[in-house]
Amino acid sequence: MLFRSRAVILAMLVPVIAAFAHTMRSTTDWHWRNQRNEWQVRRAIGEWLRDNTSADSNVLMEAIGYQGTLSGRRVIDLAGLVTPRVVELQRESRTNAEAFAKILGEFTPDYVVLRTIEVDNNQHFYGGPLFATPEAAAAFRSSYRPVATYKAPYPELWHTGSSVTIDRKSTRLNSSHVSESRMPSSA
């Protein structure tokens, strides 16, 4: 009888252990691929900013980890972690678009790092439009030009946010600003 109950317990445990092992493998794989996205996109952006901007440049961005640290530039962060005034501006605003306009107006960043879809599709990552009006979107595009775009190696994990673009503030529009194209995806 004792042998039979051990066999039953073992028979019940084998599928549980197998399911657990599968879940652990899937979870580990997801975390590995997500970290690879972070490393190949955010690290590359930080290095690009470090190598291609002046030391006194300021950069508006959301993801301040790799990007902010490796860039060595003054960061204006959209989450307000290192720029508390951003939180105040967000609280004073009724929409994400209004907050973004206030942040741009107050800080006038030299560079802006956003998910490509946010500017291209006027779609704020946290909901609603990034720009309140078509005129506001056009004003941003006349003031900032894309200089580099990075794509995640595992876009299925980041979905619409899998491409990130660096935009540079144009003090004047001339052929050197207009002819500058987006860099190829980097890793």
Salt bridges, closest charged atoms under 4 A:
ASP29 OD2 - ARG33 NE 3.04
GLU38 OE1 - ARG42 NE 3.75
GLU47 OE1 - ARG43 NH1 2.76
ASP51 OD1 - ARG50 NE 2.90
GLU62 OE1 - ARG115 NH2 2.52
GLU88 OE1 - ARG85 NH1 2.86
GLU92 OE2 - ARG85 NH1 3.44
GLU98 OE1 - ARG94 NE 3.40
GLU98 OE2 - LYS102 NZ 3.24
GLU106 OE2 - ARG85 NE 2.89
GLU118 OE1 - ARG115 NH1 3.50
ASP120 OD1 - ARG182 NH2 3.60
GLU156 OE2 - ARG33 NH1 2.80
ASP167 OD1 - ARG141 NH1 3.04
GLU180 OE1 - ARG168 NH2 2.73
